[in-house]
Amino acid sequence: MKKHNFYAGPSILSQYTIKNTADAILNFADTGLSILEVSHRSKEFQAVIDEASALVKELLEVPEGYHVLWLGGGASTQFAMVPMNLMKHKAAYLDTGVWAHKAIKEAKLFGEVDVVASSEAANYNYIPKDYVIPADADYFHYTTNNTIYGTELRQDPVSPVPLVADMSSDIFSRPVDVAKYDLIYAGAQKNLAPAGVTIVIVKEDALGKVDRVLPTMFNYLTHTSKGSMFNTPPVLPIFSAMQTLRYYKQLGGISAIEKIDIEKAGILYEAIDASKMFMGTAEVADRSIMNVCFVMAPEYKELEKDFIDFATSKGMVGIKGHRSVGGFRASLYNAMPVESVKALVECMKEFEAKH
């Protein structure tokens, strides 16, 4: 039976990435060595990290003056590294979910944090709109896509100060005006590669401005000066990321990918909206095209586990919703084929017809 992978992360990867990574595990770049055992100082791996960085810059149209870094520690480490390196006195944050909330908590360790708005009172089912970003903030931080709650901000905000964004779950799914940002970061395990590497795109001119003493490994300048090679980088995930980026280029780049992603999400949301049994949880205007969250209508609530079991029997994997929302969550990352979305819709229709 074909499996349809809707896990929120680690999540689906393209078959292109999986196959080429598997081949490299056996024999990397005709070295006779596995990518798992090759030196990160070898010319063969240097070529990988160079190409991966160049593809990031090409696909996102990154302007001059920015570095692409490949770091360990996940996006959660960036919650602290960002304010440690960029906050001189005060930063503004938008609270749209668990990960934004965690970033705010870490930022408060390094200075004043102005939480300009929060949708916590509504269980984060919408993106706040009416807020003012203070002009004296060092930066404005927001989370582009909220995986748990199924909300997403797909336009670069208008801000009087530089932007910082956690794009862990929707990077490479839409065009981004990188020039508006001092820093973009993203854990790889949703739209790029296996878990283990975090991509950081940072403006050179934004660094070296704080007075605090920075630990060596938590100073971005340590990594920009060494091309992400100050210490051993996560070799395997970086190789997989390069394969994914090659695949994205073959698909036609970010605009082509966005068109496909919008189509996939549209198919599923249309089915949810037409159903009497299923209903969405996020405000319509703020619905994510990466993570579609939905529940049973109140009169069918007792059938949630039955639907999970039924969907599983049909090859749907990873559709159980996060405990904060309940119900179901279908993650439609870039590697998700439209056929899998259609299979889920047919599964929903078949279950509804039976009940």
C-alpha positions as CSV (number, residue, x, y, z in Angstrom):
1,M,0.0,0.0,0.0
2,K,1.3,3.5,-0.9
3,K,1.9,5.6,2.2
4,H,1.0,9.3,2.2
5,N,3.3,11.2,4.6
6,F,1.6,14.1,6.3
7,Y,3.9,14.4,9.3
8,A,4.6,17.9,10.5
9,G,8.3,17.4,11.0
10,P,10.6,15.6,10.5
11,S,8.5,15.3,7.3
12,I,8.3,14.3,3.7
13,L,11.3,14.6,1.5
14,S,11.3,14.4,-2.3
15,Q,12.2,11.0,-3.8
16,Y,15.0,12.9,-5.6
17,T,16.6,13.9,-2.3
18,I,16.1,10.5,-0.7
19,K,17.5,8.5,-3.6
20,N,20.6,10.7,-4.1
21,T,21.3,10.8,-0.3
22,A,21.0,7.1,-0.1
23,D,23.4,6.7,-3.0
24,A,25.9,9.1,-1.3
25,I,25.7,7.0,1.9
26,L,27.1,4.1,-0.1
27,N,29.5,6.1,-2.2
28,F,29.9,9.9,-2.0
29,A,31.2,11.7,-5.1
30,D,33.0,8.6,-6.3
31,T,35.3,8.7,-3.4
32,G,34.6,5.1,-2.3
33,L,33.6,6.6,1.0
34,S,30.2,7.2,2.6
35,I,29.0,10.7,3.1
36,L,28.6,9.6,6.7
37,E,32.4,9.1,7.1
38,V,34.0,11.7,4.7
39,S,36.0,14.6,6.2
40,H,34.1,17.9,6.2
41,R,37.5,19.4,5.2
42,S,37.6,17.4,2.0
43,K,37.4,19.2,-1.4
44,E,34.4,17.0,-2.2
45,F,32.4,18.2,0.8
46,Q,33.5,21.8,0.4
47,A,31.9,21.6,-3.1
48,V,28.7,20.5,-1.5
49,I,28.4,23.3,1.0
50,D,29.5,25.9,-1.6
51,E,26.8,24.7,-4.0
52,A,24.1,24.5,-1.3
53,S,24.8,28.1,-0.3
54,A,24.9,29.3,-3.9
55,L,21.5,27.6,-4.6
56,V,19.9,29.3,-1.5
57,K,21.1,32.7,-2.8
58,E,19.9,31.9,-6.3
59,L,16.4,30.6,-5.3
60,L,15.7,33.3,-2.8
61,E,17.4,36.0,-4.8
62,V,19.6,37.0,-1.8
63,P,21.3,40.3,-2.4
64,E,24.9,41.1,-1.9
65,G,26.1,41.5,1.7
66,Y,24.4,38.4,3.2
67,H,25.9,35.2,4.4
68,V,24.3,31.7,4.2
69,L,25.2,29.6,7.3
70,W,24.7,26.0,8.0
71,L,24.5,25.5,11.8
72,G,23.6,22.9,14.4
73,G,21.2,23.3,17.3
74,G,17.9,23.7,15.5
75,A,15.8,26.8,15.3
76,S,15.4,26.7,19.1
77,T,19.1,27.7,19.4
78,Q,18.4,30.6,17.1
79,F,15.7,31.9,19.6
80,A,18.7,32.9,21.8
81,M,21.4,33.5,19.2
82,V,19.3,36.2,17.4
83,P,18.8,38.5,20.4
84,M,22.3,37.7,21.7
85,N,23.8,39.0,18.4
86,L,21.3,41.6,17.3
87,M,19.5,43.2,20.3
88,K,21.3,46.3,21.6
89,H,18.5,47.6,23.8
90,K,15.0,46.5,22.6
91,A,13.3,44.2,20.1
92,A,9.7,43.8,18.9
93,Y,8.1,40.4,18.7
94,L,4.8,39.1,17.3
95,D,3.3,36.2,19.3
96,T,1.5,33.8,17.0
97,G,2.1,30.4,18.5
98,V,4.3,28.1,20.6
99,W,7.5,28.7,18.7
100,A,7.0,32.5,18.7
101,H,6.3,32.3,22.4
102,K,9.5,30.4,23.0
103,A,11.5,32.9,21.0
104,I,10.1,35.7,23.1
105,K,11.1,33.9,26.3
106,E,14.7,33.6,25.2
107,A,14.8,37.2,23.9
108,K,13.8,38.5,27.3
109,L,17.2,37.2,28.7
110,F,19.0,39.9,26.6
111,G,17.0,43.0,26.8
112,E,13.6,44.7,26.6
113,V,11.0,42.8,24.5
114,D,8.0,44.6,23.2
115,V,5.3,42.0,22.3
116,V,3.4,44.1,19.8
117,A,0.4,41.7,19.6
118,S,-0.6,38.1,20.5
119,S,-3.4,35.8,19.4
120,E,-2.8,33.5,22.4
121,A,-6.3,34.2,23.9
122,A,-7.9,32.7,20.8
123,N,-5.5,29.6,20.9
124,Y,-3.5,31.2,18.2
125,N,-6.2,30.6,15.5
126,Y,-5.4,33.9,13.6
127,I,-2.5,36.2,12.8
128,P,-2.9,39.6,14.6
129,K,-3.2,42.5,12.2
130,D,-3.6,45.8,14.2
131,Y,-0.3,46.4,15.9
132,V,2.4,49.0,15.9
133,I,6.1,48.2,15.6
134,P,8.2,50.6,17.7
135,A,10.6,52.6,15.5
136,D,13.3,52.4,18.2
137,A,13.4,48.6,18.2
138,D,16.6,46.9,16.9
139,Y,14.5,44.4,14.9
140,F,11.0,42.9,14.5
141,H,10.8,39.2,14.9
142,Y,7.9,37.0,13.7
143,T,7.2,33.4,12.8
144,T,6.1,33.0,9.3
145,N,4.2,29.7,9.6
146,N,2.7,28.2,12.8
147,T,2.7,24.5,12.3
148,I,0.7,23.6,15.4
149,Y,-2.2,26.0,14.7
150,G,-2.3,26.1,10.9
151,T,-1.8,29.9,10.4
152,E,0.7,31.6,8.2
153,L,1.9,35.1,7.2
154,R,2.8,34.9,3.6
155,Q,3.8,38.5,2.9
156,D,6.8,40.3,4.2
157,P,5.5,42.7,6.9
158,V,5.8,46.5,6.5
159,S,8.2,47.5,9.3
160,P,10.1,50.6,10.2
161,V,12.9,48.4,11.5
162,P,14.8,45.4,10.1
163,L,12.9,42.1,10.0
164,V,14.0,38.8,11.6
165,A,12.0,35.7,10.8
166,D,11.7,32.1,11.8
167,M,10.8,30.4,8.5
168,S,11.4,26.9,9.6
169,S,8.2,25.5,8.1
170,D,7.6,27.5,5.0
171,I,11.0,28.6,3.7
172,F,11.2,28.1,-0.1
173,S,7.5,28.1,-0.5
174,R,7.1,31.7,-1.4
175,P,9.2,34.6,-2.7
176,V,10.9,36.7,0.0
177,D,12.3,40.2,-0.2
178,V,15.5,39.3,1.7
179,A,16.7,42.9,1.7
180,K,14.1,43.7,4.3
181,Y,15.6,41.2,6.7
182,D,18.6,41.3,9.0
183,L,18.3,37.6,9.5
184,I,16.2,34.6,8.4
185,Y,16.5,31.2,10.0
186,A,14.9,27.8,9.5
187,G,15.3,24.4,10.9
188,A,15.7,22.1,7.9
189,Q,13.4,19.2,8.8
190,K,10.2,20.5,7.2
191,N,11.0,21.9,3.8
192,L,14.7,21.2,3.2
193,A,16.5,18.2,4.7
194,P,16.6,15.7,7.5
195,A,16.8,17.1,11.0
196,G,20.2,18.2,12.1
197,V,21.0,21.5,10.3
198,T,19.6,25.0,10.6
199,I,20.0,27.4,7.7
200,V,20.7,31.1,8.6
201,I,20.7,33.9,6.1
202,V,22.2,36.9,7.9
203,K,23.1,40.5,6.8
204,E,26.8,41.2,7.3
205,D,26.2,44.8,8.3
206,A,23.9,43.7,11.2
207,L,26.6,41.8,13.0
208,G,29.2,43.1,15.5
209,K,27.0,45.9,16.9
210,V,26.3,44.6,20.4
211,D,28.4,45.4,23.5
212,R,27.9,42.1,25.3
213,V,30.5,39.4,25.3
214,L,29.4,36.5,23.1
215,P,30.4,32.9,23.5
216,T,32.5,31.8,20.5
217,M,30.0,29.3,19.2
218,F,27.0,31.7,19.6
219,N,28.6,34.5,17.7
220,Y,27.5,34.6,14.1
221,L,30.8,36.3,13.1
222,T,32.6,33.0,14.2
223,H,30.7,31.2,11.5
224,T,30.6,33.9,8.8
225,S,34.4,34.1,9.0
226,K,34.8,30.4,8.6
227,G,32.1,29.6,6.0
228,S,30.2,27.5,8.5
229,M,33.4,25.4,9.0
230,F,34.5,26.7,12.4
231,N,33.5,23.3,13.8
232,T,32.3,20.1,12.1
233,P,29.0,21.0,10.4
234,P,26.1,18.5,10.0
235,V,27.5,16.9,6.8
236,L,24.6,14.5,5.9
237,P,21.7,17.0,6.3
238,I,23.7,19.7,4.3
239,F,24.2,17.2,1.5
240,S,20.5,16.3,1.5
241,A,19.6,20.1,1.5
242,M,21.8,20.5,-1.6
243,Q,19.8,17.8,-3.3
244,T,16.5,19.4,-2.3
245,L,17.6,22.8,-3.6
246,R,18.7,21.2,-6.9
247,Y,15.2,19.6,-7.1
248,Y,13.5,23.0,-6.4
249,K,15.5,24.6,-9.2
250,Q,14.4,21.8,-11.5
251,L,10.8,22.4,-10.6
252,G,11.2,26.0,-11.8
253,G,12.1,27.9,-8.7
254,I,10.2,29.5,-5.9
255,S,7.3,31.0,-7.9
256,A,6.6,27.7,-9.5
257,I,6.7,25.9,-6.1
258,E,4.3,28.4,-4.6
259,K,1.8,27.9,-7.3
260,I,1.8,24.1,-6.7
261,D,1.6,24.6,-2.9
262,I,-1.4,26.9,-3.2
263,E,-3.1,24.4,-5.5
264,K,-2.6,21.5,-3.0
265,A,-3.8,23.5,-0.1
266,G,-6.8,24.7,-2.1
267,I,-7.9,21.2,-2.8
268,L,-7.9,20.2,0.8
269,Y,-9.5,23.4,2.2
270,E,-12.2,23.2,-0.5
271,A,-13.0,19.7,0.7
272,I,-13.1,20.8,4.4
273,D,-15.3,23.7,3.7
274,A,-17.8,21.6,1.6
275,S,-18.0,19.0,4.3
276,K,-20.6,18.7,7.0
277,M,-18.4,16.4,9.1
278,F,-15.0,18.3,9.0
279,M,-14.3,21.9,9.8
280,G,-11.2,24.1,9.8
281,T,-9.7,25.6,12.9
282,A,-7.8,28.7,11.6
283,E,-9.3,31.9,10.5
284,V,-9.9,31.7,6.8
285,A,-7.8,34.8,6.0
286,D,-4.8,33.3,7.9
287,R,-4.9,29.7,6.8
288,S,-1.5,28.1,6.2
289,I,-0.8,26.4,2.9
290,M,1.8,24.2,4.7
291,N,-0.1,22.9,7.7
292,V,-3.9,22.3,7.3
293,C,-5.5,21.9,10.7
294,F,-9.1,20.7,11.0
295,V,-11.4,18.9,13.4
296,M,-14.7,17.1,13.5
297,A,-17.8,19.2,13.7
298,P,-19.2,19.0,17.3
299,E,-21.9,16.5,16.4
300,Y,-19.3,14.1,15.0
301,K,-16.6,14.7,17.7
302,E,-16.8,11.1,18.9
303,L,-15.7,9.9,15.5
304,E,-12.2,11.5,15.6
305,K,-10.4,8.3,16.6
306,D,-12.4,6.3,14.1
307,F,-11.3,8.6,11.3
308,I,-7.7,8.4,12.4
309,D,-7.9,4.6,12.2
310,F,-9.7,4.6,8.9
311,A,-7.3,7.0,7.4
312,T,-4.4,5.0,8.6
313,S,-5.9,1.9,7.0
314,K,-5.9,3.8,3.7
315,G,-2.2,4.7,3.9
316,M,-2.5,8.2,5.5
317,V,0.4,8.7,7.9
318,G,0.9,11.5,10.5
319,I,-2.5,13.3,10.3
320,K,-3.3,13.4,14.0
321,G,-3.5,17.0,15.2
322,H,-1.2,18.5,17.8
323,R,-2.6,18.2,21.3
324,S,-3.0,22.0,21.6
325,V,-5.6,21.9,18.8
326,G,-6.7,18.3,18.6
327,G,-8.4,16.8,15.5
328,F,-6.2,16.5,12.4
329,R,-3.3,18.1,10.7
330,A,-2.2,17.5,7.2
331,S,1.3,19.0,6.4
332,L,1.6,19.8,2.7
333,Y,5.3,20.7,2.4
334,N,6.9,21.3,-0.9
335,A,7.8,17.6,-1.4
336,M,4.1,16.5,-0.9
337,P,2.7,15.4,-4.3
338,V,-0.8,16.6,-5.2
339,E,-1.8,12.9,-5.6
340,S,-1.4,12.4,-1.8
341,V,-3.6,15.4,-1.1
342,K,-6.3,14.1,-3.4
343,A,-6.0,10.7,-1.7
344,L,-6.7,12.3,1.7
345,V,-9.7,14.1,0.3
346,E,-11.1,10.9,-1.1
347,C,-10.5,9.2,2.2
348,M,-12.4,12.0,4.0
349,K,-15.3,11.8,1.6
350,E,-15.5,8.0,1.9
351,F,-15.5,8.2,5.7
352,E,-18.2,10.9,5.7
353,A,-20.4,8.9,3.3
354,K,-20.2,5.9,5.7
355,H,-21.3,8.0,8.7
